[in-house]
């Protein structure tokens, strides 16, 4: 992984990727940030008109510009920003509070069933549904082109799949509630003569749809729809992190966030093990004291879960382990277990999680430029492939080019079927080899279609193969140049030999001088000691 990051972050690779990224957009690469921002603003304002122009003239100069990776990225980012804006606008009518309280019913006329009014789709919700359908169609095309296995390998695709699935489930539940309310309204229109439904006698299954929110069942489809919709909105806004690697400032932060999520998943294994152990233990200790405590903590599995979970954030009280009876042994065990839990979870495990997150962040900061360029390259590569030019919901309307490609595909399939049927009849009429011989023949020799396909692939490589060939070639050439620059030539070797020889002679000369001085010193010392001996 580290070698892949360094290879992609190499200047030659980045140069080639930038060239492809701004394809069909001459001059935009050298422009300032202000000019690029004006380009993005122009695409935002004129996106519907650009989509119409691409439908009519997909092969024109404008169509080539829209097919460039940079313009595809801008168009998809603008489309998703509009989608998020629709989610905000859909909730704007409740920013200052709802018009009717949960115990009130408001209708447009006296004979209207209350739930018909609450389950109708607004214009913003209709637009959101169109965007969701467009994104679903885009994901289906990606699964078809990349394959299910390759699709699942990318976590962002899994997030998209989950987000869109929850949106579909939410709108489906809302539509089911609308159908049931419409049936109740139909019954009222046909069988209830009263002008005011508040005084009419209705069957229970019809009267239920006239009740206020505080009387709805917990499993009501509209309640389920609202809960799923809230989850889908949260996942939609978290999808913004996908485009953050395009920016040099936010890219490393997004990478750190991804590493943090991985660390949290690793941490959750130990966390769940410790949490479940204390939850079951505290429940077994206090389950016999239901109604004999100052609060219902630990008396049920649900209360035990809530108390231990919120105690991580300091929102649980010590009184949760106190009993109304004088059972000090149980209370002391409860104090000990509750204290050990808080020390283990808050002091040990949470600090360990913080240390893991800090370690991941430091690893990214040490090589932030390489990590960011590698993440940006992965984002760019997702827009290099042909197709998926128009974003949602404009991709729901097929262009003339799509009909043309569909006709060519149908024609090729029909020709293939006709040839296969003709070949089969010829084999039957001429009495060719048996099935075993044919299997061996097909294993030994390639079929004409396969041979033609392989020969065509060799003669006409795909765009991905061309890009990889260029990148590898540039990387290898750069490596060769660096290696040649690091090598020592013959002249330098001779100079090094001469320096070593001169150093050797200097060392020998210094050694001989030191040996002479040492011999002279020994002689002087010997003479001095000899004179002292003669005196004594």
Secondary structure by P-SEA (a helix, b strand, c coil): caaaaaaaacaaaaaaaaaaaaccccccccccaaaaaaaaaaaaaaaaaaaaaaaaccccaaaaaaacaaaaaaaaaaaaaaaaaaaaaaaccccccccccccbbbbccccccaaaaaacccaaaaaaaaaaaaaaaaaaaaaaacccccccccaaaaaaaaaaaaaaaaaaaaaaaaaaaaaaaaaaaccccccccccccccaaaaaaaccccccccccaaaaaaaaaaaaaaaaaacccccccccccaaaaaaaaaaaaaaaaaaaaaaaaaaaaaaaaaaaacccccccccccccccaaaaaaaaaaaaacccccccccccccaaaaaaaaaaaaaaaaaaccccaaaaaaaaaaaaaaaaaaaaaaaaaaaaaaaaaaaccccccccccccccccaaaaaaaaaaaaaaaaaaaaaaaaaaaaaaaccccaaaaaaaaaacccaaaaaaaaaaaacccaaaaaaaaaaaaaaaaaaaaaaaacccaaaaaaaaaaaaaaaaaaaaaaaaaaaaaaaaaaaaaaaaaaaaaac
